[in-house]
Amino acid sequence: MNQVYIAIKLLLFTIASHVIQMSLAEDPWSFIVIADPHIAETFASKNETHPWYQLSFQKHLSTVKRIKEFFGGELVLIPGDTNGGKWDTRSFARDKLGNASLTPEEAVLIASHGCYGTLRKIFAEGGYHQILVALGDHELGGNGWNPGSSKHSALHAYREGFQLELNRNENGDFLYNQPIENAPSRPFGTPHENTSYALQYKNVLFVTIDCFHDKGYVFQDRSNGLGGEGSVTNTVEGKHLEWFERVLKQARDMESIKHIVVQAHIPIFQPVRKVGSSGQFFDMGEKSEFWKVMETYNVDIYLAGEVHATTVSKRTSSNLLQVVSRGNQFNNFLGFSVTDDSIQIKAFNEIATHHQNVNKTYTEFGELTVVKTDAETKIEATGILELLSIDKALIRYDFERTFALNSRQVIGMGDKHNLLHTQKMIRGVSSKQSMRNKGSLGQQYDAQVANIEFVPGRRGERAGRFTELSRFSVFARGPHGAGNLVSYNIWIKTAEKNSEMIIVHYGHVWGDLVNGRSSKDFHTLTLDNGNPTLYIDADSKLIPVKSRQLNDNKWHHISVSMSRKSCLLSEVLMYVDGNKIDTFVPNNDKHIFHITSGSMSLAGFGYTSNFEELFPHMKPFVGVLDEFLMFGVPVVDQLRWMTAPSYIVRYGTNCVSNNRLSTTITTNRRKCERRCNRKSWCKGYQFSNLNGQNQCTHFENPEYGENVSNTRCAILREVL
């Protein structure tokens, strides 16, 4: 009788819950997302009587209260990385906890209690009594995880301490036990049964995923671009995936669930913006079974963190949005507003020229709206939440002008004292200027530059003249990562002989490259006495079969393109002046697996580690550079217009509307002018000389154009 009574009572409770959820969902409501806050480390080793504890507690509580006052929200989602971790070490037990005799497991559990218990208390006192936290790498001690290490042996303790403090109540009961119809709320029988769970809140199903999977052995698959962090990799598979699919299938049959939001720590769709991050990635990306399951059951939004920057991505084949965001030290967060047929997201950035969180003033710098009807789902976005296009150039530096470093914020380039720098040191040289990135990755990838002289350019009006004291560095990480495809193009002119100069570089920011060799590759294009050479390792380089002499003080165009994801170094394509050249790898040919936390630079080693010790013979580029472009797709189809002469910037006002050759004129500057009417679209023309006749030839693909005034059409390259 007791079992029957309990079953009936549970059934009535479930029905009542669904009725309440349906009635409440009629009104708009909101929640917030704070990815990678990294604010709770102090509480892992300091008790409530310590002055640092009190100082940190009051600081963060004040900020949470300000966010509640500023935006509101009924609950908080945190896609991982609340702390620093690394609690399994003997030094942490000795120096932070004051007890060197503690085992790694004991130290982790003690630190978890202080860290996560206090985190929960801060949000509760700030007005948020429910926080859903996904496990991040720092909740597991920080990547990577080598078998036999104290970190690897303490994996269970890291998960245990996390779930005890964040996923259970004061009586030890799990907080998220309500089934989703016939699907259990969590994946029982897996290592993730206490750290992955589903919760319906009003009209939204929230699914929190622990995507860290321990294979038990060192895993790095270079040929497919997988793993690379010891024995732990990022994936959802087996019974864990089966449970996830069952939850989604049940949810889509429930009338009370209007939207599905999934959160985990790691971005799936690549590339994404990255700054100050190790840049971990999800195995197989959008080709993974996990992503396919989300598309199959029409998940609305996948939330992630890890990379400390904001990017929204989607595939054309579905409406599933990946929203990766930043919440470091609470200086950024996302605000969600929900109705039955819409989701609105606003991105907020703290305004501060001094210490972060001092003024607690936020400004909106992006908005995205999803409106769902029976006929279609409409997505509109602006600012930082605009969908990233990988079909266009990710990065473009045109060398036309620079601007003051503090006039355009690179989020994350600040520090705890100042969110907006006026200068940045780059290998002993002070940079107070930036060059705008005109590619789709936007201002996060603005370059910090110094000592660059502007001279007449190869494309456009200007180019940059470099000396050994010039600097051109990108603080953001990537966009390289593991086996992800990258390609790039650049114009060069130099007369330097008998030297090997750095043209394009991407490399490790952390670690000693000489005494601690990495299993992940850098990517460095040099000009070795006029001969273009590509290095991915000290022992692996790609060189032309026939030596080139590009140091003849003439303009030359160099293009480098991975032929496919995770291709062999020998499969990289190299073009000079628009023509593919034959290349070979003298030794140690291997599949490319880029470092995921690297930084890019032109004409030098930039912000990266001790590369001078690895390559003492290399030196910064001396000469002139122009029009650098980087893509996430092979570059071959773009070469025709990239190597074309530049276009004139002056326009006639007596226009005609057709696109025939007769509507263009040649100029004495060997450039082409397109005459047009005020409403027509301009297309690109290049100068050519056939049989002694000067003429302008029309580019059919890609198309160009933008009507920039009532009387003129500017010839702009839309593909950029």
C-alpha positions in Angstrom: 0.0 0.0 0.0 2.8 2.4 0.9 4.4 2.0 -2.5 1.1 2.5 -4.3 0.4 5.6 -2.2 3.9 7.0 -2.9 3.5 6.4 -6.7 0.1 8.1 -6.8 1.4 11.0 -4.8 4.4 11.4 -7.2 2.1 11.2 -10.2 -0.2 14.0 -8.8 2.8 16.1 -7.9 4.2 15.7 -11.5 0.8 16.7 -13.0 0.5 19.7 -10.7 4.1 20.8 -11.5 3.3 20.7 -15.2 0.1 22.8 -14.8 2.1 25.3 -12.7 4.9 25.4 -15.3 2.4 26.0 -18.2 0.6 28.8 -16.3 3.8 30.6 -15.3 5.3 30.4 -18.7 2.7 32.8 -20.1 4.5 35.7 -18.6 8.0 36.8 -19.7 10.8 35.9 -17.4 14.6 36.1 -17.4 17.8 34.5 -16.4 21.5 35.3 -16.7 24.6 33.4 -17.9 28.1 34.1 -16.4 30.7 31.9 -18.0 34.1 31.4 -16.4 33.7 33.8 -13.6 36.9 32.6 -11.9 36.0 34.4 -8.6 35.9 31.7 -6.0 39.5 30.6 -5.6 40.1 32.6 -2.5 37.4 30.7 -0.6 39.1 27.3 -1.4 41.8 28.0 1.2 40.6 30.9 3.4 37.9 30.6 6.1 35.4 33.2 7.1 37.7 34.8 9.7 40.4 35.6 7.2 40.5 39.3 6.1 41.0 38.2 2.4 37.9 36.1 2.6 35.8 38.9 3.9 37.2 41.4 1.4 36.6 39.1 -1.6 33.2 38.0 -0.3 31.9 41.6 0.0 33.4 42.6 -3.3 31.7 39.8 -5.3 28.5 40.0 -3.3 28.3 43.7 -4.1 28.7 42.9 -7.8 26.1 40.2 -7.8 23.6 42.6 -6.2 24.4 45.2 -8.8 23.8 42.7 -11.6 20.5 41.7 -10.0 19.5 45.3 -9.7 20.6 46.2 -13.2 19.1 43.2 -15.1 17.2 41.0 -12.7 16.9 37.3 -13.6 15.4 34.4 -11.7 18.3 32.0 -11.9 21.9 31.8 -13.0 23.7 29.5 -15.4 27.5 29.1 -15.1 29.1 27.1 -17.9 32.1 26.2 -15.8 35.3 27.6 -14.4 34.3 29.2 -11.1 37.8 29.0 -9.6 41.5 28.3 -10.3 41.6 24.7 -9.1 44.9 22.8 -8.8 44.0 21.7 -5.3 45.6 18.2 -5.6 49.2 19.4 -5.3 51.3 19.0 -2.1 52.2 22.7 -2.3 48.5 23.6 -2.1 48.0 21.4 0.9 51.1 22.7 2.7 51.0 26.4 1.7 47.2 27.1 1.4 45.6 24.6 3.7 48.5 24.4 6.2 48.6 20.7 6.3 51.2 18.9 4.1 50.1 15.5 5.3 46.7 15.7 3.5 46.2 13.4 0.5 45.3 15.0 -2.8 41.8 13.7 -2.4 41.4 15.1 1.1 42.8 18.5 0.0 40.4 18.6 -2.9 37.3 17.9 -0.8 38.3 20.6 1.8 38.9 23.2 -0.9 35.6 22.3 -2.6 33.7 22.8 0.6 35.1 26.4 1.0 35.0 27.3 -2.7 31.6 26.1 -3.9 29.8 26.6 -0.6 30.8 30.2 -0.5 30.0 30.7 -4.2 26.5 29.5 -3.6 26.2 31.7 -0.6 27.3 34.8 -2.6 24.6 34.3 -5.2 21.9 33.5 -2.7 22.6 36.6 -0.7 22.8 38.5 -4.0 19.2 37.4 -4.9 19.9 34.3 -7.0 18.8 31.2 -5.0 19.2 28.8 -7.9 22.5 28.5 -9.8 23.1 25.8 -12.4 26.8 25.1 -12.8 28.5 23.0 -15.5 31.8 21.3 -14.7 34.7 23.1 -16.2 38.4 22.1 -16.5 39.3 24.2 -13.4 36.7 22.3 -11.4 38.8 19.2 -12.3 42.2 20.8 -11.5 42.8 22.5 -14.8 44.0 20.8 -18.0 45.8 18.5 -18.8 45.5 15.2 -17.0 48.3 12.7 -17.2 47.8 9.1 -15.9 49.7 8.6 -12.7 49.6 12.3 -11.7 47.9 13.4 -8.5 45.4 15.4 -10.6 44.3 12.3 -12.5 44.1 10.2 -9.3 41.9 13.0 -7.7 39.4 13.2 -10.6 36.7 11.5 -8.5 37.3 13.7 -5.6 37.1 16.8 -7.8 33.7 15.7 -9.0 32.6 14.6 -5.6 33.4 17.9 -3.9 31.7 19.8 -6.7 28.4 18.0 -6.6 28.2 17.8 -2.8 28.3 21.6 -2.5 26.5 22.7 -5.7 24.0 20.0 -6.6 22.7 18.9 -3.2 20.7 20.5 -0.4 21.6 20.8 3.3 20.3 17.2 3.9 22.4 15.8 1.1 19.5 15.2 -1.3 20.2 15.8 -5.0 18.5 19.0 -6.2 17.6 17.9 -9.7 15.8 14.5 -9.4 12.5 15.4 -11.2 12.2 13.1 -14.3 11.6 14.6 -17.7 8.5 12.6 -18.4 9.8 9.0 -18.6 13.5 10.0 -18.7 15.6 10.2 -15.6 16.9 13.6 -14.7 20.5 12.4 -14.7 22.7 9.6 -16.3 22.7 7.0 -13.5 25.4 4.4 -13.8 28.0 6.7 -15.4 30.8 8.8 -13.9 28.6 11.9 -14.7 25.5 10.9 -12.8 26.0 13.7 -10.3 27.4 16.3 -12.6 25.1 16.0 -15.7 21.4 16.7 -15.1 18.2 18.1 -16.6 15.8 20.6 -15.1 12.6 22.1 -16.3 12.1 25.7 -15.1 8.9 27.2 -16.3 8.8 26.8 -20.1 12.5 26.0 -20.6 14.3 22.7 -20.3 17.8 23.2 -19.0 20.3 20.4 -19.5 23.7 20.8 -17.8 26.4 18.5 -19.2 29.7 17.4 -17.7 31.6 16.8 -21.0 34.9 15.7 -19.5 35.6 12.0 -20.4 38.5 10.1 -19.0 39.8 7.5 -21.4 42.4 6.2 -18.9 45.3 6.6 -21.2 47.1 9.5 -23.0 44.9 10.4 -25.9 45.9 12.5 -28.9 44.8 11.6 -32.4 46.7 13.9 -34.7 45.2 12.6 -37.8 41.7 13.6 -36.7 42.6 16.5 -34.4 41.2 14.9 -31.2 42.3 15.0 -27.5 45.7 16.4 -26.6 45.1 17.0 -22.9 46.4 13.7 -21.4 43.8 11.1 -20.6 40.8 13.4 -20.4 39.1 14.6 -23.6 35.9 16.5 -24.3 33.1 14.3 -25.6 29.7 12.8 -24.7 29.3 9.2 -25.6 28.0 5.8 -24.6 25.4 5.7 -21.8 25.9 9.4 -21.2 24.8 10.2 -24.7 22.0 7.7 -24.6 20.6 9.4 -21.5 20.9 12.8 -23.1 19.0 11.8 -26.3 16.3 10.2 -24.2 15.8 13.4 -22.2 15.6 15.5 -25.4 13.2 13.1 -27.0 10.9 13.2 -24.0 11.1 17.0 -23.8 10.0 17.5 -27.4 6.8 15.6 -26.6 6.0 17.9 -23.6 3.6 20.8 -24.3 5.0 22.7 -21.3 8.5 22.9 -22.7 8.8 25.6 -25.3 12.6 25.9 -25.5 15.6 23.7 -24.8 18.9 25.2 -23.5 22.0 22.9 -23.1 25.1 24.1 -21.2 28.6 22.6 -21.0 32.0 24.1 -20.6 33.6 23.5 -24.0 32.7 25.1 -27.4 31.7 22.6 -30.1 31.5 24.7 -33.2 34.9 26.2 -34.3 36.4 28.7 -34.7 35.5 30.9 -31.8 37.0 34.0 -30.3 39.6 33.2 -27.6 41.6 35.3 -25.1 43.7 34.2 -22.2 42.5 30.7 -22.5 43.9 27.2 -23.0 41.3 26.9 -25.8 40.1 23.4 -25.2 37.8 22.0 -27.8 35.1 19.3 -28.2 36.2 16.2 -30.1 34.7 16.0 -33.7 33.0 19.4 -33.2 29.8 19.9 -35.1 30.3 16.4 -36.6 30.1 14.8 -33.1 27.1 12.6 -32.2 26.4 15.0 -29.3 25.9 18.0 -31.7 23.9 15.8 -34.1 21.5 14.8 -31.3 20.9 18.4 -30.4 20.1 19.2 -34.0 17.8 16.2 -34.3 15.7 17.3 -31.3 15.8 21.0 -32.2 17.7 22.2 -29.2 17.5 26.0 -29.3 20.8 27.1 -27.7 24.0 25.5 -26.6 25.9 27.5 -24.0 29.6 27.2 -23.5 32.5 29.1 -21.9 36.2 28.1 -21.6 37.6 30.7 -24.1 36.9 33.9 -22.2 35.3 35.6 -25.2 31.9 35.8 -26.9 31.0 34.2 -30.2 27.6 33.1 -31.6 27.7 30.4 -34.4 25.3 28.2 -36.2 25.1 25.9 -39.2 22.9 26.7 -42.1 21.3 23.3 -41.9 19.7 24.0 -38.5 18.6 26.7 -36.1 20.7 25.5 -33.2 22.8 28.4 -31.9 26.1 28.0 -30.1 26.5 30.9 -27.7 29.9 31.0 -26.2 30.4 33.8 -23.7 32.6 35.5 -21.1 32.0 36.3 -17.5 35.5 36.7 -16.1 35.5 38.5 -12.7 31.9 39.5 -13.5 33.0 42.1 -16.1 30.7 40.5 -18.7 27.5 38.5 -18.6 24.5 37.6 -20.8 20.9 38.4 -20.0 18.1 36.2 -21.4 14.5 37.2 -21.6 12.0 34.3 -22.5 8.4 34.0 -23.7 6.7 31.0 -25.1 7.7 31.9 -28.7 10.8 34.0 -28.3 14.3 34.2 -26.6 16.1 37.5 -26.4 19.8 37.6 -25.4 21.7 40.8 -24.5 25.4 40.9 -23.9 26.7 43.3 -21.3 30.3 44.6 -20.8 31.6 46.5 -17.8 32.8 50.0 -18.4 35.9 50.7 -16.4 39.2 52.4 -17.1 40.4 51.5 -13.6 40.0 48.5 -11.3 37.3 46.1 -12.5 34.0 46.0 -10.6 34.7 49.4 -9.1 32.0 51.3 -10.9 29.8 48.3 -11.6 28.5 50.0 -14.7 27.5 47.8 -17.6 26.7 48.7 -21.2 24.9 46.6 -23.8 27.2 45.6 -26.7 25.2 42.9 -28.5 21.7 41.7 -28.9 20.2 38.5 -30.4 16.5 37.6 -30.8 15.0 34.3 -31.7 11.3 34.4 -32.7 9.6 31.0 -33.3 6.4 30.6 -35.2 4.8 27.5 -36.8 6.2 28.6 -40.2 9.8 29.5 -39.3 12.4 30.5 -36.8 13.7 34.0 -37.3 17.1 35.0 -35.8 18.3 38.5 -35.7 21.5 39.7 -34.1 23.7 42.7 -33.7 27.1 43.6 -32.1 29.1 41.0 -30.4 26.2 38.5 -30.7 26.1 38.8 -34.5 26.6 35.3 -36.0 30.2 34.6 -36.9 30.7 34.0 -40.7 33.5 31.6 -41.5 33.0 32.0 -45.2 34.5 35.5 -45.1 37.9 36.4 -43.9 38.3 35.9 -40.1 41.1 38.4 -39.9 42.0 41.2 -42.2 44.6 43.9 -41.7 44.7 46.5 -44.5 47.6 48.6 -43.2 45.7 51.8 -44.0 45.8 53.4 -40.6 46.3 52.9 -36.9 44.5 54.3 -33.8 45.1 54.8 -30.1 45.3 51.5 -28.2 42.7 52.7 -25.6 40.2 53.9 -28.2 38.9 50.4 -29.1 38.7 47.8 -26.3 40.1 44.3 -26.7 38.1 42.6 -24.0 40.3 40.5 -21.8 43.5 42.4 -22.6 43.1 44.4 -19.4 44.1 43.2 -16.0 42.7 43.4 -12.4 43.8 47.0 -12.2 42.7 48.3 -15.6 40.2 46.9 -18.2 41.5 49.3 -20.9 45.2 49.7 -21.5 46.9 52.7 -23.0 50.0 50.8 -23.9 51.2 47.2 -24.2 54.8 45.8 -24.0 55.7 43.5 -26.9 59.2 42.0 -26.6 60.7 45.1 -25.0 58.9 47.6 -27.2 56.0 49.7 -26.0 52.9 49.7 -28.2 50.4 52.5 -27.9 48.7 52.0 -31.2 46.4 49.3 -32.7 45.4 48.3 -36.2 41.8 47.4 -36.7 40.8 43.8 -37.7 38.3 44.2 -40.5 37.6 40.4 -40.6 34.6 38.7 -39.1 36.3 38.0 -35.7 36.1 41.7 -35.2 37.9 43.9 -32.7 38.8 41.1 -30.3 41.5 40.5 -32.9 42.7 44.0 -33.4 46.5 44.0 -33.5 48.8 45.9 -31.1 51.5 47.7 -33.2 54.5 49.8 -32.8 57.1 51.5 -35.0 55.4 50.9 -38.3 55.9 53.5 -41.0 53.2 54.0 -43.6 54.3 54.0 -47.3 52.5 53.6 -50.6 50.7 50.3 -50.7 50.2 47.3 -53.0 46.5 47.2 -52.3 44.7 50.3 -51.2 46.7 53.5 -50.5 49.1 52.4 -47.8 51.4 49.5 -46.6 53.5 49.1 -43.5 57.3 49.4 -43.5 58.9 47.2 -40.8 62.2 47.4 -39.1 63.6 45.1 -36.4 62.0 47.4 -33.8 58.6 47.2 -35.3 55.9 45.2 -33.6 52.6 43.7 -34.8 51.0 41.3 -32.3 47.5 40.0 -31.5 46.6 39.5 -27.9 43.7 37.3 -28.6 44.3 33.5 -28.9 44.0 31.6 -32.1 42.1 31.4 -34.4 44.3 28.2 -34.9 43.4 25.2 -32.8 44.3 21.5 -33.1 43.5 20.3 -36.6 41.2 23.2 -37.5 41.8 24.5 -41.0 43.5 27.9 -41.5 44.7 29.7 -44.6 46.2 33.1 -45.0 47.6 35.6 -47.6 50.0 38.5 -47.4 51.9 40.9 -49.7 55.6 41.4 -49.0 58.4 43.5 -50.4 62.0 43.3 -49.1 65.6 43.5 -50.3 67.1 41.8 -47.2 69.7 39.1 -48.1 71.4 36.3 -46.2 68.9 36.1 -43.3 65.8 34.2 -42.3 63.0 36.6 -41.4 59.6 35.9 -39.7 56.6 36.9 -41.8 53.6 35.2 -40.1 53.8 33.5 -36.7 51.5 31.6 -34.4 52.9 30.0 -31.3 52.8 28.9 -27.7 52.3 31.7 -25.1 53.0 29.6 -22.1 55.8 27.2 -21.4 59.5 26.7 -22.2 59.8 25.5 -25.8 63.4 24.5 -25.4 63.4 22.5 -22.2 59.7 21.3 -22.3 58.8 20.4 -25.9 55.1 20.4 -26.6 53.1 17.8 -28.4 51.2 20.6 -30.2 52.5 22.6 -33.1 53.2 26.2 -33.8 52.9 27.7 -37.3 55.7 30.0 -38.5 56.1 31.3 -42.1 59.6 32.7 -42.8 61.5 34.1 -45.7 64.8 32.2 -45.7 67.1 34.3 -47.9 64.1 35.0 -50.2 62.7 31.4 -50.0 59.3 31.0 -48.2 59.5 28.3 -45.5 56.8 27.0 -43.2 57.6 25.5 -39.8 55.2 23.7 -37.5 58.0 22.3 -35.3 61.7 22.8 -34.9 62.2 19.5 -36.9 59.3 19.9 -39.3 59.2 22.4 -42.2 57.8 22.8 -45.6 60.0 24.3 -48.3 59.7 24.9 -52.1 61.2 22.3 -54.4 62.7 25.1 -56.5 64.3 27.9 -54.5 62.6 31.3 -54.8 64.1 34.7 -54.6 61.4 36.9 -53.2 63.9 39.3 -51.7 64.3 41.3 -54.9 62.7 44.5 -53.6 59.5 43.8 -55.6 56.0 43.1 -54.4 55.2 39.4 -54.0 52.0 37.7 -52.8 52.4 34.6 -50.6 49.5 32.3 -49.8 49.5 29.4 -47.4 46.5 27.0 -47.0 45.9 23.8 -45.2 44.2 21.6 -47.8 41.9 20.0 -45.2 41.3 19.6 -41.5 44.3 17.9 -39.8 46.2 17.6 -43.0 49.8 16.5 -43.2 52.4 19.3 -43.4 53.3 18.0 -46.8 49.6 18.6 -47.9 49.7 22.3 -47.1 49.4 24.3 -50.3 51.7 27.2 -51.0 51.2 29.9 -53.7 53.5 32.6 -54.8 52.1 35.5 -56.9 49.0 33.5 -57.5 50.7 30.3 -58.8 50.9 27.1 -56.8 54.4 26.0 -56.2 55.8 22.5 -55.6 56.9 21.9 -52.0 58.3 19.1 -49.9 59.0 18.2 -46.2 62.7 17.1 -45.8 61.9 15.1 -42.7 59.3 14.5 -39.9 56.2 15.0 -42.0 53.2 14.8 -39.6 49.5 15.7 -39.3 49.1 19.3 -38.1 47.9 19.7 -34.5 48.1 23.4 -33.6 48.5 24.6 -30.0 45.1 25.7 -28.9 46.2 28.6 -26.7 48.7 30.3 -29.1 49.0 33.9 -30.2 49.5 35.3 -33.7 51.9 38.0 -34.9 53.3 39.4 -38.1 57.0 40.2 -38.6 58.2 38.8 -35.3 57.4 36.4 -32.4 55.0 38.8 -30.7 53.5 37.7 -27.3 54.7 34.1 -27.7 57.2 32.2 -25.6 61.0 31.8 -25.9 61.1 31.2 -29.7 64.4 33.1 -30.0 66.0 30.3 -28.1 64.5 27.7 -30.4 65.4 29.6 -33.6 68.3 31.9 -32.7 69.1 32.5 -36.3 65.7 34.0 -37.1 65.0 37.7 -37.0 62.1 40.1 -37.4 60.9 40.9 -40.9 62.5 44.0 -42.5 60.7 45.4 -45.5 57.1 46.3 -46.4 53.9 44.3 -45.7 50.4 44.8 -47.0 46.9 43.3 -46.9 47.0 40.3 -44.6 44.0 38.0 -44.6 43.2 34.8 -42.7 40.4 32.3 -43.4 39.0 29.2 -41.8 38.6 27.6 -45.3 41.0 26.8 -48.1 42.2 29.9 -49.9 42.5 28.6 -53.4 39.2 30.1 -54.7 40.1 33.6 -53.5 43.5 33.9 -55.1 42.4 35.6 -58.3 41.2 38.8 -56.6 43.8 38.7 -53.9 46.6 39.0 -56.3 44.9 41.6 -58.5 46.0 45.2 -58.6 44.3 47.5 -56.1 41.3 49.5 -57.1 41.1 53.3 -57.5 39.5 55.2 -54.7 38.1 58.1 -56.8 34.9 57.8 -58.6 33.0 59.6 -61.5 29.5 60.9 -61.0 28.4 60.5 -64.6 27.2 57.0 -64.2 25.4 54.2 -66.2 23.7 51.2 -64.7 25.0 48.2 -66.6 28.1 46.2 -65.9 29.7 46.0 -69.4 33.3 46.6 -70.1 32.5 49.9 -71.8 31.4 51.3 -68.5 34.9 51.1 -67.0 37.8 53.3 -67.8 41.5 52.8 -67.5 43.7 55.2 -65.7 47.3 56.2 -65.9 47.8 54.7 -62.4 47.1 51.3 -63.9 43.9 51.1 -61.9 40.3 50.7 -62.9 37.3 52.9 -62.3 33.7 51.7 -62.5 31.1 54.3 -63.5 27.6 53.6 -62.1 24.3 55.2 -61.2 23.3 55.9 -57.6 21.3 52.7 -57.2 23.5 50.2 -59.0 25.9 47.8 -57.4 29.6 48.1 -58.3 31.6 45.1 -59.3 35.3 44.5 -59.2 37.6 45.2 -62.1 41.2 44.6 -62.5 43.7 46.3 -64.8 45.2 44.1 -67.5 47.2 44.6 -70.7 46.4 42.4 -73.6 48.3 42.7 -76.9 49.5 46.1 -75.9 46.0 47.4 -75.1 45.2 48.6 -71.6 41.8 47.5 -70.4 39.8 46.7 -67.3 38.6 43.2 -66.8 35.5 42.4 -64.7 35.7 39.9 -61.9 32.7 37.6 -62.0 33.3 35.9 -58.7 33.2 37.0 -56.0 30.9 40.0 -56.5 31.8 43.3 -54.9 30.0 46.4 -54.1 28.3 48.8 -51.8 26.4 52.0 -52.5 28.1 54.4 -50.1 26.6 57.7 -51.1 23.9 59.2 -53.4 26.4 59.8 -56.2 29.1 57.2 -55.9 29.6 53.5 -55.7 32.6 52.3 -53.7 34.2 49.2 -55.0 34.4 47.1 -51.8 35.4 43.5 -51.5 32.3 41.9 -50.0 34.1 38.6 -49.3 36.2 40.4 -46.7 
